[in-house]
Amino acid sequence: MTVRTPMTLSAVEAGAGLRAALSRPPAEVVDQMVASGMRGRGGAGFPTGLKWRLAAEADAPDGRRYVVCNADEGEPGTFKDRVLLAKHADLVLEGMTIAGYAIGAREGLLYLRAEYVYLRDSLLDSLRERREQGLLGREVAPGFDFDIRVHMGAGAYVCGEESALLESLEGRRGEPRDRPPYPVVRGLHGAPTVVNNVETFAWATAVLARGPEWFASIGTHRSTGPKLLSVSGDVARPGVYEFPLGVPIAEVLRAAGGTDAKAVVVGGAAGSCVPASEFGRTVSYEDVATGGAFIVLGPDRDLIDVAENVAEFFADESCGQCAPCRLGTVALLDGVRRLRAGNCTPDDVARLRRLGATMRLTSKCGLGQSSPNVFLSLLEHFPADMRVPVGTGGE
Amino acid sequence: MTTQVAVDIDGRRVTIPAGTTALDAADAAGVRIPTLCHHPDLRDVGSCRLCMVEVEGQAGLQAACTYPVTADLRLRTDSPRVVDARRGVLELLMGEHPDRCPECVRTGECELQALATEYGVGPAPARVSRPLQLVDLLGPAVTVDLDACIGCLRCVRTCAELQDLGILGVVGRGSSTAVSTYLGLPLAEVSCIACGQCINRCPTGALRPVDRTAELFAALADPTKHVVIQTAPAPRAAIGEEFGFEPGTPLTWQLNTALRRLGFDRVFDTSFAADLTVIEEGAELLVRLYENLVLGSSTHPLPLLTSCSPGWVTDLEHRDPDHLAHLSSCRSPQQMFGSLIKTWYAQQEGRDPADIVSVSLMPCTAKKFEATRPELTHDGRPDVDMALTTRELAAMMRARGIGLADVPASDFDDPFGTASGSGVIFGVTGGVMESALRTVIELVTGRPAEDYFSHADITPVRGFEGVRSIEVTLDRVGPVPPILAHLLPNLEWLRGTTLRCAVAHGTANAHAVMEDLRAGGRFSTYHFIEVMACPGGCLGGGGQPVPTSATVRAARARSIYAEDARYGQTGRARKSHENPAVLRLYRDLLTDGPGGPTSHRLLHTTYTGRGTYVGATR
């Protein structure tokens, strides 16, 4: 996948971040992350420094803590982690090592999406080289042992959800856990665990290498730092872009050559659909959040195709554990198809909205909670495309 | 010391230990929150999402069953948002549930039906069809109808966690998520032990016993058939629950009348055969002790394991065939009785065994499987034609308008008459051990069991602790009693011996005991271990009324122990070897004594090592 903008990460000197981290006590490393204001790059946007602090301070009965890299990049329309793992694996592995030092872990696991199996050998090579260089293994620093294993996923979207990922790592069905307790308190094998996205670890390395002030000076007050976006769909120049967070959607479209877009799905299947009238909105945690997916829908797209595609995706990828997601995703797909066929009464449309609300409110994990997002935003902004019977546009 | 936190639930305040779930907190405050996947016997997983509540300060809703309360807070369980969310989930569940409640065995007791009624949710206006699910009708005891499954996973947790069996699991994802056996094989072809604990915890009719009541109605209506029924003590302590009585209401004698009204020609007491089991198994224990301790032979090894529970027997055959030699060769009371009915009783009555329909009322679904065992037949006919569960009999009674309120009491029929109190307590975990010890102590020491345990109540083996142990020192020995004279030269070798005995209920506890035994742990030094497959023993069997819980099971146990005590107060025998009908049988039929050739032909059996992967290795 083409990288379209200069990448800050390409200029980050390998090893500098880890050296900077190991030269100070672990708690200060956490402080640096907190000072950077960084929030998780996987999409949920939890403050990274706070996550590390919670894991470092959580009670670990047998002394074990874990660092887990979520490389199960399965959100439709997201491919920036693939680029990082292919081109900047060292920064990712270095970030995991820094996290391990910061929270007192001895072991890191990289959970690699099944479809990315072709990256495994190069990752294993990187790990071997780092061991040879003393950057992993025994005595990375006095009293600090740390190593990383690669664990292959098996093709389930839900395993990108951190607690389902942990279940999968432990050898069980990938099904989300109840939270609380959160993984920072009881994660892998019941031990305090930091689960971060690939990009989060890469930027953590940069934060340590260049200082938190540098990172915090980019982006907005509440969404600091640069962000990688996977831009796809009806644009002239699809690919991976880097922008400071807070960038207006219109600016991304200009860069990628898609200014005539009808809508953009920001955040992938679990995200939301932003209509052209709102292209002034920004990509940021305070406005339109995304883990990186930025799917552009051109003027000729029939958006009910998008609705059906997303609904099919979730009906297929629901783990099946909780009732509202297992049954709701199927009911929603059925609803989209009935809309397309012109078989929906105004009452049916109202029922589908209520169904979406139920799924958001009652599903156990983010997958189910976010699965009606695209449908509901399309219903709101594109009633004609969605074949909503006239007179039922509003609630 | 656990911290206490104050919770305000819909305006009701309650103080609870930190970490209590919101559901338990609400329960403590007297606020009912609807649930489907929650069950008091099982670990909560929060999968049905019906128990959603508002937690003050949180944007979304939380599942009360899995939300731990760790600080003072306010919960709302009845806000419009909560009620709408619950209704939304119920609409989804009803939207794929088959619309055939009137013909379902669970109608009226179905938890989904009750909640749908409460929230005014009917079958979905726009039903979402799903492919017809497989109905497993091949098993002898348990029917699986996944069409009615709501995916609460109570059965999976029951099987894997409560019972440590793991026959049921989850396969597929999304809309094709389904409960399944290994490779989707029929239950008859996997190592299911038919304990039916999954049925007891299924909120709908997706799991149910194999139903042969139509056949039984036909037999009852057929004047050429002599239909007899034996009733086990556990169903008698529970059937009242099916008719609106409090759990633990004893209805043994009223049930006798009701069964006659239903058309049974004779009503017998399975506890009679339980008394017979005590004599046969007690003799077997003493012979094994003699062989192992005196003769140094371990052909019939110790500890002796009880064999009354067919689920447990099948479990051992599947999981641990190397230890089948530990299993008592005694048939279960149901099968001892079945054998006597089709042979001796038929002869006494001058009836062709082919005209006798032998029915049993059992708390148990595994009894259905046991009744089909080829080794438990005579001339190709099963000794027990039909094993009926408590719930099935209740449904039959309702179908005929027969209740239990205001029904006069009546006794059991001869020639078996009634049983002893010992035979009655077979219905509760520890009961077989208590009965056997009462008899063994008296036969060996020549002294009343009351000299060893007040009122002959052997309380250390009572209760619901998963595994319980007792040691009894035989401080004196008497002369060999006549009933054992053909088996043992004297009892001197037992003088001063301390019998080490244990009781385990639920297969998870049984597995822990067996694991210890295999590893040469303390249970390998034991002499006698009672095992029941179901939590609580027979009173918690898979054929018992729903719902089940520790509270319900304790109430049933109280009723059973009270019946035993009442036997003592009313002058009936409380010890198996004092049951006059049993002694008469040894005089008239089993003339070569306990463990003799006649006993072995009629009352003992053999076992089959089955292994774990039954179907896969066909």
Interface residues (C-beta under 8 A of the other chain):
Chain A: A156 V158 R173 D178 P180 P181 F314 A315 D316 E317 S318 C319 G320 Q321 C322 A323 P324 R326 L327 G328 T329 V330 A331 D334 G335 R338 D348 R351 R354 L355 A357 T358 L361 T362 S363 K364 Q369
Chain B: D44 V45 G46 S47 C48 R49 L50 M52 G60 L61 A63 T66 Y67 P68 T70 R81 D84 A85 G88 V89 E91 L92 L93 G95 E96 P125 A126 V128 R130 I150 G151 L153 V170 G172 R173 G174 S175 S176 T177
